[in-house]
């Protein structure tokens, strides 16, 4: 009897202690809606758009608030001032990476995008250095992009002025640029292996970007025991990994560690250099997952941004005319655009910036994680808490962008028509977790965009006023509605 009484007493004491600790932690957290056990606040979410829900919650609880997605505690940061203060002024504390299990679970925190600690530091430092070395191989990265831009022009010419969906053409060109940098090889657009790779990646992105995927992100352990689309996602991912492994084998066979020709060979050379270093993170597993990360980050975001850019020009033909006038003035019709031309083309740069702001391709940002107990704006965010710095709230912040729903390149130009810095502009995020491929992405966007407009005038089969520029999907990524255009060669 005494034993039973002691067990009951201990259980009650534990429950009271846990409840007291929970209340104490919650009292220090930013405010937010009351969560249900296990489910958290998921019943309060707009299943079509978490972003809409967070926008409404910010109006009630302010720019810093707490929600529970299942049992995962998340602090949401809303608005430019709040996001910048966290990611830039408190970069170290907010520099961890949370997980999207539907995408990142099979990575096992390897690679660069979803890793943390020393692994992330070593691989990020190496990747930044390698991508900044524009002399990789026999040709620079700029030359690789210029070559692919001309291949894209050749493909567009084959449409002979007929309307077509530009998605495949754009994504193939961008994918080939990434393949050239990573593998030292571009593929013909009709290559069977290349087409299969693109199909797998498109399938994977579409599956990641539907609301049902959020269930896996909330309850991965439970969902693993239930048949569903997550098995299809895993299958697609493993096939992509198989493709990457095959390319690693090919590059390993031809490797000269004294003169690596592409990203894989640079990584392999680093592995050889550090093979006796027990703390080195340069392994085949990390190489494989890093390539996987770069594939998705480097191909899909740039492709979607370009697709939005062409759509905006169809919607606003007067902007297309101004871009083409600047191209004719600075570049002309005979030579290929170069990166140096950007300095003399403020209007084109402003159009690209406004495209990135308006398209807002990763509206929620990838999840961050606080690496220590963090005091922020009068609250205490416990170590390990997930943080969503909402980029959409930066790009559509009315305090920093007049009429943010309008496409207006002028917001990036000063009174003299020169490009100006706009603070509330973070298409590549900010702080320690800013996109490692920002320089490459900006180069791709400029060279591909200007080459297309140098050679063609874009027209739409429907009048501008009927063109819909709203995204068709706005979950993990913002994806435009399918549309068609025609390209008319310029004289």
N, C-alpha and C positions, 0 to 999 in steps of 0.2 A: 504493500500500500504506500509506504514511504517512497519507494522507488518510483512508482507511477506518479506520485505527487511531484517529485523532483523533476521528472521528465516533462510533465505539463508545465511546471514553473519555468524550466529552462526554455521550452518552446515559446511560451508567452513572452518571456524576457527578450528572446531573440527577435520576435516580431515587433515588440515595442521599440527595441533598440534600432532595428532596421527602419521602422517607420519614423523614428525621431531623426535618424541620420538623413533619410530621404527628405523629410520636411526641411531640415537644416540646409541641405544642398539646394532644394527647390526655392527656398527663401532667398538665396543668393543669386539664383539664375535670373536671366531676363524674363519678363512676364510672357504669358502665352495661354492658349486655351487649355482647359483641364483635360488631361488624357484619360482614356479608358484603360483598364488593365489589359495587357498583351497587345491590344489593337492600337493603343495610343490615340492619335488624332486622325487616323486614316478615314474614318467615316465623315469627317468634315472637309475632306479634300475633294476638289473638282477632279474627277477621274480623267477628264479630258485634258486638264491643264493644271498641274501643281502651281505653275506660275501665277495663274489667276487667283488661286487660293492664298498664296503668299502675299500678293498685292493687297487683297482685302484684309488680311491679318495685319499687315503693316499699318493700315489706316486705323486699326483698333488698338494695337499694342505698341506702335512706334517702329523705328528703324532697326531695332535689335529685339528679337523675340525668340521664344523657345517653342518648338513643336516636337512631338514624338511620332515617328513613323514606325509603327509597330513598337518594339521596345527600344528602338534606336533614338537617343536624344540628339536633337539637332538645333543649333542656334542659327537663325537666319539673319543675314545682314542685308539691309535694304537701303538703297540710295548711294550716290557717289561718295559723299563725305564719309559715311560709315564704312563702306567697302574699302576705300583708300586708307582710312585710319587703321583698319585691321591688317590689310595685306602689305602696306608699305611701312607705316609707322610702327607696327608690331609684327614685322615680317617673320621674326624667329618663332614667336609663339604660335602664329597662325600658319606656319610653313609645313605642317604635316599633311599627309594625303589620306582622306577617307576612301572607302571602297564603294563601287557599284557592283555588287556580287554578280549580277547578270552578265556583266562584261569582264570583270576583273578576277572572279573567283578562280578560274582555271589558271590564271597567271601566277597565282600563289605569291603575290607581291614581288615578283621578279620583273626585270625590265626597268623602265624609267617612269612611266606614267603613274603607276599605282604602288611604287615602292617607297620606302622610308629609310631614314637613318643613313648609315655609312654607304649602304648599297646605292641609294638614290644619289648621294653626293658624288661618289666615284663615277657612276655612269653618266650623270648629267654633265659633270665637268668634262669628261671625255667627249661626249656628244657635241657640246658647245664648241669645243676646240676643233673637232673634226669638221663640223658644218661650216665653221668660219674659215676654214682653209679652202679657199676657192680654187686652189691649185691641185685638188685631189685628182690623181690620174694624169692623163696626158692633156686633158682639156679642163677648163674651169667649169664650175657649176653654171655660171652665166651662159657659157657656150652650149651646155647641154640643154638649157631651157630654150635658147634661141633655136637650136636644131629642132626641138620638139614643137615649137611654135610654128615652124615652117611645115612640118609634117601635118600639123592640125589644119593649116591653111589648105594644104593639098586635099585633105579629107573633106573640108567644107566646100571646096570647089566642085567636088563630085556630086553635091546636092543639086547643082545646076539651077539654083534659084527657087527650087521647090520648098514648101514648108516642111520643117522637121523638128523633132524634139532634140535640143542640143545636149541633153544629159550625157548620153553615151560618148559623144565626141569629146566633151570637156573632161569627163572623168578618165577617159583613156589617155589623153595627153598628160594630165597631171600624174596619173599612175605611172606612166612611162618615165617621167622626170624623176620620181621617187625611186623607181627600179634602177634607173641609170646611176643614181647616186649610191644606192645601197648595194646593188649587185654588179655595177659596171656594165649593164646590158639594158638596152631598150628592146621592146617587142614590136613586131608588126601588129597593126590593129586587128588583123584577122587571125592572129596566132591562136590556136585552140587552147593552149595552156593559159595564155594571157586572158582570153575571154572567160575561161572558167574561174580564174582568180577574181576578175571583176564581178562576176555573177555571185560568187561566194561573199565578197565584201559588201555588195549591195544588199544581199539577202540578210546579212548579219546586222547591218545598220538599220534596216527597216524593222527587223524584229526587236532590236534594242529600243526603238523609238516609238513603240506602241504602249499605251497605258498598262496593258496586262503585264508587261515586263516588270512594272513596279512591284507586283506581288512577289516576284522572285527576289528583288532587292530588299524587300521587307522581311521575308521569311525563307531565306535560302535553304536552311536545314530541312524545313518541312517540305518545301517544293521539290527538293531533290528526291523525295520518296514518292512523288506523284507524277505520272506521265503528263507531258505538256510541251509547249514550244521551247522551253529551255533546253530540252534535249536536242532540238533542231539547231539551236544557237551553238551548243557545244560541238555538235557534229561539223557545222560550218567552220568554226574556229580551228578545230583539229585538222581539217583539210588545208586551211591556210597555213597552219604550222608545218604541215608536211611539205608544202611548196617551199616555204622558207628553209626548211632543213635541207632540201635538195639543192637549193642555191648555195647554202653554206658549204655543202660537200664539194660542189663545183669550184667555189672560190678557194677552198682549202687545198684542193689538188693543184691549183695554179699559183699558189701564194709564194710571193717573194717578200719576206718580212722586211727587207731593206728598202723596198719600193712598193708599198701597198697602193692599189689602184682604185679602191672604193671603200665605202664604210665598213662592209663586212671584213675586208682584208685588213683595214686599220684595226678593227677590234681583235681579229685573230693575232695580229702582230703584238698587240697589247697583252693578249693572253700569254703568248710565248715569253714576252718580256717579264711578266709577273708570275710565271708558273711556280716559282719557289717562294712567293709571298703568301703566307697563310691567311692574311687579312684581305687579299685581293677579291674583288667582286667580278672580275672578268672571267666568266665561265661560259660554256656553250649554252647553258640554260638561260643565262641573262642576255646573251647575244640574241637568241631566238625570240625571247619575249620583248626585247627592245625593238627588234625589227618589226614585230607584230604591232607594238605601240606606235612606231613611226609611220607604219603603213596607214593605220586608221586616222591618226592625227594629221598626217601630211597630205593624204589624198582626199578624204571626205570633206574636211573643212574648207580647203582651197577650192575644190570642185563646186561645192554648194555656194560659196561666196561668188565665184565667177558666174554661176547660173543666175544668181540674184542680180548681179551687175548687168548682164545682158537684158534681163527682164525689165529692170528699171529704165534702161535706154529705150526699150520698146514703148514703155509707158510715157516717157518724157523725151520725145525725139529731138526737142530743141537742145537738150543736154548732150545728146549724141553729136549733134552738129558742132557744138562748141569744143568737144573733145577732139573731133576730127580736124577742126581748124588748128588747134594747138599741135596736133601730130604733124600736120602738113608744114607748119611753120618751123618746128624744131627738128623733126626727123626727115620729113619729106616722104617720097614714095619708093625710093630705090634701095635704101639700106635698112637693115633690121634695127629695131629699137634696142638700146643698151641701158644698163642700169644708170649710167651717168646722165642720161636724158631726164631722169626724174627731177633733178635739180632745176631744170628749165621748164618744167611742165606742172606748175602749181595747180591748174584747174583739173587736170587728169588725176593728180594725186588726191585732190579734194573729193573728186567723184568716187575714187576707190575707198577713201576713208569713210565717206558717207554711206557707201554700200556696206561696208563692214559694220558701221554703227546701226544702220537700219535693219540689215539682215539679222544681226545678232545671233550668229549661227549656234553658239552654245549658251543659250539664255540663262540657264541656272548655274553655269560654271561647273567644273568638277568639284566634288566635295573635298573640303579641307578638313584638317583635324588639328586641334590645339595640342601642342607638345608638352605643355605644363599647365598647372593651374594658373589661369590668366585673369587679371583684373582689367575689365574693359567697360568704360562708360558707367562706372558705378556698380557693375555686376561682377560676379566671379564665375568664370566658365571652367569647369573641372577638366583636368588633363584627360585626353582621349575623347572629348566631345566632338562630334562632327559639326562642321560649320559650312553653311551654304552662302557664299558671297555672291549675291544674285547680280550677274552682269547686265541683265535686261533692265534692272532698276538704275544702273549707271547710264546706259545708253538712251534711256527714255526718261531721265530725271528732268523734270520741268524747271527746276531751279538752275539748271546748267544748259539746257537745250530748249530754245524757244520753238514751240510747235514741233515737238519731237516726232509726231506721227507723219510729218511731211518730209519728203526726200528733198533736201536742200544742201547741195555741196558748198554753198556760200558760207555755211557756218564754220567751215574750215579755212576761210580766206579772210585776210584783213582788208582794210579800206583801199589798199594799193594792189589788191589782187594777189598778194603773196600768201603762201601757205603759212598758217599759224597753228600753234599748239593748242589743242583743246583738251583740258584736263580730264573731263568726264568721257574718256574714250579708252576702253580697255579690251579691244577685241582679242588680245592674247593673254588676258588676265593681267596680274601685276604681282610684284613681290617675288619671293623665292620660287614660287610655283608658276611664274610666267612661262608661256610656251617656249620650249627650247628651240623650236624651228621658226621663230618669228622672222628672222632675217631672210631665210629661204622663202617663206610664204609670201612676204612682201615682194620679193624679187619675182616670184612666179606670177603673182597677180598682175604686176605692172607689165611684164614682158608679154604675157599671153593676151592680156586685155588690149594693150596698144597694138600688138601685131594683128589681132582680129580687126580692129577698127581702122588700122592703116590700110588693110586690103579690102574690107567689105563695109557696106552700109547695111544695117539690120532693119528689117521690116517685119511687121506682124500681119497675119491674115485677118486679125480683128482690129477694130479701131482702138486707139490708145485709151479712150474713156471706158472701154469695156474690159481692159486688161486688169486682172486681179493680182495684186502684189502681196496679199496677205499669205502667211505660211499655211501649208496644208497640215503640218505637224509642228507641235511646239512643246515637245516633251524634253528629252535629253538634247536633241538638236532641232533647230528651226529649219524646215525644209520647204521650199516653195512649191506651189501647185505646178503640175505639169503644164507646159505650154509649148507652142510651136513658133518658129521664126523662119524667115528666109534671109539668106545672105546674098547680096547683090554686089558683084565685083566693082570696085571703084575705078574710074577712068583716070 
